[in-house]
């Protein structure tokens, strides 16, 4: 007669062979917040974005990472500079074009200045 699966599991757990995965209530802390509709919308958007970036389905993982970023000093959304600002930061149009050429070596980029009086 074959032993039943339930008996095998119980025997393994009792003998220390199996690993128990059940969490005790002291391992989990429940938190609740009351939010206005617009606040809840922002929180849901932040959770969705974090879950996507972290490749998780768990709100708890997302909120933990959002908070860890805040505690670690990441408190602002980085402003993406405009093209004009980038060109200025790089020291002008020619260094900017040089960077583009370096980034895309499979392309021949040819830029010629407009001759004076030709416009």
ABEGO torsion letter per residue (X at the ends): XBBBAAAAAAAAAAAGABBBABBBAAABBBBBBBBBAAAAAAAAAAAAAAAAAAGBABAAAAAAAAAAAAAAGBABBBBBBBAAAAAAAAGEAAAAAAAAAAABAABBBBBBBBBBGAX
